[in-house]
Amino acid sequence: MLMSSSDKAAKLHYGPSTFRVLRPGAHVYCAVSGEAIELAELRYWSAERQEAYASCEIATRRLLDQA
């Protein structure tokens, strides 16, 4: 069975205010929780760490953990 790009995780490059799709896919995984995040729902990431986060709470916790 062939997998379509909608079944695969995307590979993104995270910038300070936007991201660029390097490999098409429907979702990425939260770096902390492992939860799949649909690209249309992706709002939180770290350009410095090149990580995506499922929620603002998770993103804030990750930011505070690195201090």
A tleap script that builds the chain and sets N, CA, C and O, in Angstrom:
source leaprc.protein.ff14SB
mol = sequence {
  NMET LEU MET SER SER SER ASP LYS ALA ALA
  LYS LEU HIE TYR GLY PRO SER THR PHE ARG
  VAL LEU ARG PRO GLY ALA HIE VAL TYR CYS
  ALA VAL SER GLY GLU ALA ILE GLU LEU ALA
  GLU LEU ARG TYR TRP SER ALA GLU ARG GLN
  GLU ALA TYR ALA SER CYS GLU ILE ALA THR
  ARG ARG LEU LEU ASP GLN CALA
}
set mol.1.N position { 0.842 -1.178 0.000 }
set mol.1.CA position { 0.000 0.000 0.000 }
set mol.1.C position { 0.887 1.242 0.000 }
set mol.1.O position { 1.793 1.357 0.825 }
set mol.2.N position { 0.634 2.153 -0.903 }
set mol.2.CA position { 1.386 3.394 -0.981 }
set mol.2.C position { 0.806 4.412 -0.015 }
set mol.2.O position { -0.409 4.516 0.156 }
set mol.3.N position { 1.704 5.159 0.612 }
set mol.3.CA position { 1.252 6.211 1.522 }
set mol.3.C position { 1.253 7.533 0.775 }
set mol.3.O position { 2.205 7.846 0.060 }
set mol.4.N position { 0.200 8.299 0.934 }
set mol.4.CA position { 0.173 9.634 0.341 }
set mol.4.C position { 0.857 10.601 1.293 }
set mol.4.O position { 1.106 10.263 2.450 }
set mol.5.N position { 1.162 11.802 0.816 }
set mol.5.CA position { 1.816 12.792 1.678 }
set mol.5.C position { 0.916 13.203 2.831 }
set mol.5.O position { 1.398 13.727 3.834 }
set mol.6.N position { -0.393 12.972 2.702 }
set mol.6.CA position { -1.295 13.317 3.798 }
set mol.6.C position { -1.186 12.337 4.956 }
set mol.6.O position { -1.677 12.615 6.051 }
set mol.7.N position { -0.544 11.184 4.726 }
set mol.7.CA position { -0.353 10.199 5.781 }
set mol.7.C position { 0.986 10.369 6.485 }
set mol.7.O position { 1.202 9.799 7.555 }
set mol.8.N position { 1.882 11.147 5.896 }
set mol.8.CA position { 3.244 11.280 6.403 }
set mol.8.C position { 3.413 12.564 7.198 }
set mol.8.O position { 2.628 13.506 7.079 }
set mol.9.N position { 4.463 12.571 8.013 }
set mol.9.CA position { 4.835 13.787 8.728 }
set mol.9.C position { 5.583 14.700 7.762 }
set mol.9.O position { 6.389 14.237 6.955 }
set mol.10.N position { 5.316 15.970 7.850 }
set mol.10.CA position { 6.021 16.972 7.048 }
set mol.10.C position { 7.360 17.266 7.698 }
set mol.10.O position { 7.542 17.038 8.894 }
set mol.11.N position { 8.285 17.768 6.918 }
set mol.11.CA position { 9.547 18.287 7.445 }
set mol.11.C position { 9.526 19.780 7.179 }
set mol.11.O position { 9.346 20.216 6.042 }
set mol.12.N position { 9.711 20.562 8.234 }
set mol.12.CA position { 9.610 22.013 8.136 }
set mol.12.C position { 10.904 22.683 8.575 }
set mol.12.O position { 11.682 22.122 9.347 }
set mol.13.N position { 11.119 23.892 8.068 }
set mol.13.CA position { 12.148 24.777 8.609 }
set mol.13.C position { 11.395 25.908 9.293 }
set mol.13.O position { 10.634 26.635 8.654 }
set mol.14.N position { 11.610 26.053 10.597 }
set mol.14.CA position { 10.882 27.045 11.388 }
set mol.14.C position { 11.648 28.356 11.411 }
set mol.14.O position { 12.815 28.397 11.802 }
set mol.15.N position { 10.991 29.423 10.994 }
set mol.15.CA position { 11.560 30.760 11.065 }
set mol.15.C position { 10.939 31.505 12.231 }
set mol.15.O position { 10.106 30.948 12.945 }
set mol.16.N position { 11.329 32.757 12.435 }
set mol.16.CA position { 10.818 33.524 13.568 }
set mol.16.C position { 9.312 33.788 13.508 }
set mol.16.O position { 8.671 33.902 14.552 }
set mol.17.N position { 8.740 33.887 12.315 }
set mol.17.CA position { 7.310 34.189 12.238 }
set mol.17.C position { 6.549 33.281 11.287 }
set mol.17.O position { 5.328 33.390 11.174 }
set mol.18.N position { 7.245 32.393 10.606 }
set mol.18.CA position { 6.597 31.481 9.672 }
set mol.18.C position { 7.454 30.232 9.527 }
set mol.18.O position { 8.573 30.171 10.037 }
set mol.19.N position { 6.928 29.254 8.840 }
set mol.19.CA position { 7.716 28.057 8.563 }
set mol.19.C position { 7.680 27.754 7.081 }
set mol.19.O position { 6.768 28.173 6.368 }
set mol.20.N position { 8.681 27.024 6.627 }
set mol.20.CA position { 8.793 26.644 5.220 }
set mol.20.C position { 8.733 25.127 5.135 }
set mol.20.O position { 9.401 24.439 5.907 }
set mol.21.N position { 7.956 24.605 4.224 }
set mol.21.CA position { 7.808 23.161 4.054 }
set mol.21.C position { 8.980 22.643 3.233 }
set mol.21.O position { 9.172 23.047 2.086 }
set mol.22.N position { 9.762 21.744 3.826 }
set mol.22.CA position { 10.882 21.124 3.135 }
set mol.22.C position { 10.472 19.787 2.519 }
set mol.22.O position { 10.966 19.407 1.458 }
set mol.23.N position { 9.569 19.081 3.190 }
set mol.23.CA position { 9.017 17.825 2.687 }
set mol.23.C position { 7.529 17.830 2.995 }
set mol.23.O position { 7.150 17.951 4.159 }
set mol.24.N position { 6.677 17.701 1.988 }
set mol.24.CA position { 5.229 17.755 2.206 }
set mol.24.C position { 4.733 16.674 3.152 }
set mol.24.O position { 5.291 15.579 3.228 }
set mol.25.N position { 3.700 17.002 3.850 }
set mol.25.CA position { 3.040 16.083 4.758 }
set mol.25.C position { 1.861 16.783 5.400 }
set mol.25.O position { 1.667 17.984 5.212 }
set mol.26.N position { 1.083 16.044 6.150 }
set mol.26.CA position { -0.127 16.606 6.751 }
set mol.26.C position { 0.094 17.138 8.153 }
set mol.26.O position { -0.688 17.957 8.636 }
set mol.27.N position { 1.151 16.684 8.812 }
set mol.27.CA position { 1.331 17.032 10.213 }
set mol.27.C position { 2.811 17.020 10.586 }
set mol.27.O position { 3.665 16.561 9.827 }
set mol.28.N position { 3.084 17.542 11.783 }
set mol.28.CA position { 4.387 17.421 12.440 }
set mol.28.C position { 4.107 16.914 13.839 }
set mol.28.O position { 2.954 16.855 14.266 }
set mol.29.N position { 5.148 16.554 14.545 }
set mol.29.CA position { 4.975 16.053 15.910 }
set mol.29.C position { 5.489 17.055 16.929 }
set mol.29.O position { 6.535 17.674 16.734 }
set mol.30.N position { 4.749 17.207 18.010 }
set mol.30.CA position { 5.170 18.068 19.111 }
set mol.30.C position { 6.461 17.507 19.702 }
set mol.30.O position { 6.547 16.314 19.991 }
set mol.31.N position { 7.453 18.359 19.880 }
set mol.31.CA position { 8.754 17.944 20.400 }
set mol.31.C position { 8.687 17.492 21.852 }
set mol.31.O position { 9.567 16.764 22.311 }
set mol.32.N position { 7.668 17.906 22.574 }
set mol.32.CA position { 7.552 17.564 23.990 }
set mol.32.C position { 6.593 16.402 24.209 }
set mol.32.O position { 6.945 15.425 24.870 }
set mol.33.N position { 5.387 16.498 23.659 }
set mol.33.CA position { 4.356 15.493 23.931 }
set mol.33.C position { 4.298 14.368 22.899 }
set mol.33.O position { 3.749 13.301 23.174 }
set mol.34.N position { 4.858 14.601 21.717 }
set mol.34.CA position { 4.776 13.613 20.648 }
set mol.34.C position { 3.453 13.624 19.904 }
set mol.34.O position { 3.242 12.822 18.993 }
set mol.35.N position { 2.569 14.518 20.283 }
set mol.35.CA position { 1.247 14.629 19.663 }
set mol.35.C position { 1.376 15.125 18.219 }
set mol.35.O position { 2.158 16.032 17.935 }
set mol.36.N position { 0.604 14.525 17.316 }
set mol.36.CA position { 0.581 14.984 15.927 }
set mol.36.C position { -0.156 16.319 15.849 }
set mol.36.O position { -1.216 16.485 16.453 }
set mol.37.N position { 0.407 17.265 15.109 }
set mol.37.CA position { -0.177 18.592 14.934 }
set mol.37.C position { -0.404 18.794 13.439 }
set mol.37.O position { 0.549 18.791 12.660 }
set mol.38.N position { -1.640 18.966 13.043 }
set mol.38.CA position { -1.956 19.245 11.641 }
set mol.38.C position { -1.304 20.580 11.270 }
set mol.38.O position { -1.303 21.515 12.071 }
set mol.39.N position { -0.755 20.669 10.063 }
set mol.39.CA position { -0.074 21.905 9.658 }
set mol.39.C position { -0.991 23.120 9.731 }
set mol.39.O position { -0.540 24.212 10.077 }
set mol.40.N position { -2.255 22.948 9.415 }
set mol.40.CA position { -3.201 24.069 9.481 }
set mol.40.C position { -3.415 24.547 10.910 }
set mol.40.O position { -3.865 25.673 11.124 }
set mol.41.N position { -3.099 23.707 11.891 }
set mol.41.CA position { -3.290 24.047 13.299 }
set mol.41.C position { -1.991 24.447 14.000 }
set mol.41.O position { -2.016 24.823 15.172 }
set mol.42.N position { -0.874 24.373 13.310 }
set mol.42.CA position { 0.425 24.660 13.916 }
set mol.42.C position { 0.565 26.149 14.198 }
set mol.42.O position { 0.546 26.962 13.274 }
set mol.43.N position { 0.706 26.509 15.463 }
set mol.43.CA position { 0.818 27.912 15.875 }
set mol.43.C position { 2.073 28.197 16.704 }
set mol.43.O position { 2.493 29.350 16.810 }
set mol.44.N position { 2.675 27.157 17.293 }
set mol.44.CA position { 3.774 27.365 18.246 }
set mol.44.C position { 4.983 26.539 17.845 }
set mol.44.O position { 4.883 25.331 17.633 }
set mol.45.N position { 6.138 27.210 17.743 }
set mol.45.CA position { 7.385 26.516 17.431 }
set mol.45.C position { 8.550 27.369 17.883 }
set mol.45.O position { 8.389 28.542 18.217 }
set mol.46.N position { 9.727 26.762 17.888 }
set mol.46.CA position { 10.963 27.463 18.208 }
set mol.46.C position { 11.852 27.467 16.973 }
set mol.46.O position { 12.253 26.407 16.492 }
set mol.47.N position { 12.158 28.645 16.462 }
set mol.47.CA position { 13.072 28.754 15.327 }
set mol.47.C position { 14.487 28.374 15.765 }
set mol.47.O position { 15.245 27.787 14.994 }
set mol.48.N position { 14.834 28.709 16.995 }
set mol.48.CA position { 16.164 28.398 17.519 }
set mol.48.C position { 16.376 26.892 17.655 }
set mol.48.O position { 17.416 26.367 17.259 }
set mol.49.N position { 15.388 26.207 18.213 }
set mol.49.CA position { 15.499 24.761 18.428 }
set mol.49.C position { 14.986 23.930 17.260 }
set mol.49.O position { 15.223 22.723 17.201 }
set mol.50.N position { 14.276 24.579 16.322 }
set mol.50.CA position { 13.653 23.885 15.190 }
set mol.50.C position { 12.717 22.788 15.689 }
set mol.50.O position { 12.802 21.635 15.266 }
set mol.51.N position { 11.810 23.181 16.609 }
set mol.51.CA position { 10.839 22.272 17.212 }
set mol.51.C position { 9.446 22.862 17.133 }
set mol.51.O position { 9.265 24.078 17.183 }
set mol.52.N position { 8.460 21.978 17.007 }
set mol.52.CA position { 7.050 22.371 17.025 }
set mol.52.C position { 6.452 21.996 18.377 }
set mol.52.O position { 6.905 21.057 19.032 }
set mol.53.N position { 5.420 22.750 18.786 }
set mol.53.CA position { 4.750 22.499 20.067 }
set mol.53.C position { 3.243 22.482 19.857 }
set mol.53.O position { 2.709 23.256 19.063 }
set mol.54.N position { 2.571 21.607 20.565 }
set mol.54.CA position { 1.134 21.405 20.396 }
set mol.54.C position { 0.288 22.519 21.010 }
set mol.54.O position { -0.852 22.716 20.590 }
set mol.55.N position { 0.811 23.247 21.986 }
set mol.55.CA position { 0.023 24.297 22.644 }
set mol.55.C position { 0.938 25.387 23.180 }
set mol.55.O position { 2.153 25.210 23.265 }
set mol.56.N position { 0.338 26.517 23.538 }
set mol.56.CA position { 1.134 27.606 24.112 }
set mol.56.C position { 1.688 27.215 25.480 }
set mol.56.O position { 2.779 27.646 25.855 }
set mol.57.N position { 0.945 26.403 26.221 }
set mol.57.CA position { 1.424 25.948 27.529 }
set mol.57.C position { 2.686 25.105 27.387 }
set mol.57.O position { 3.644 25.276 28.141 }
set mol.58.N position { 2.680 24.195 26.414 }
set mol.58.CA position { 3.847 23.346 26.180 }
set mol.58.C position { 5.020 24.184 25.702 }
set mol.58.O position { 6.149 23.979 26.149 }
set mol.59.N position { 4.774 25.121 24.803 }
set mol.59.CA position { 5.849 25.992 24.296 }
set mol.59.C position { 6.463 26.822 25.430 }
set mol.59.O position { 7.684 26.959 25.514 }
set mol.60.N position { 5.623 27.365 26.289 }
set mol.60.CA position { 6.116 28.165 27.422 }
set mol.60.C position { 6.912 27.313 28.382 }
set mol.60.O position { 7.971 27.732 28.849 }
set mol.61.N position { 6.424 26.128 28.683 }
set mol.61.CA position { 7.148 25.225 29.589 }
set mol.61.C position { 8.514 24.875 29.018 }
set mol.61.O position { 9.503 24.859 29.750 }
set mol.62.N position { 8.582 24.595 27.720 }
set mol.62.CA position { 9.853 24.268 27.077 }
set mol.62.C position { 10.807 25.464 27.130 }
set mol.62.O position { 11.999 25.296 27.386 }
set mol.63.N position { 10.293 26.651 26.891 }
set mol.63.CA position { 11.106 27.875 26.957 }
set mol.63.C position { 11.668 28.071 28.367 }
set mol.63.O position { 12.843 28.400 28.526 }
set mol.64.N position { 10.837 27.872 29.380 }
set mol.64.CA position { 11.269 28.057 30.760 }
set mol.64.C position { 12.255 26.965 31.188 }
set mol.64.O position { 13.130 27.220 32.016 }
set mol.65.N position { 12.126 25.770 30.645 }
set mol.65.CA position { 13.043 24.666 30.980 }
set mol.65.C position { 14.449 24.922 30.462 }
set mol.65.O position { 15.419 24.430 31.038 }
set mol.66.N position { 14.572 25.690 29.376 }
set mol.66.CA position { 15.895 25.939 28.801 }
set mol.66.C position { 16.644 27.062 29.514 }
set mol.66.O position { 17.839 27.250 29.289 }
set mol.67.N position { 15.948 27.806 30.371 }
set mol.67.CA position { 16.586 28.939 31.067 }
set mol.67.C position { 17.533 28.476 32.149 }
set mol.67.O position { 18.147 29.300 32.826 }
savepdb mol mol.pdb
quit
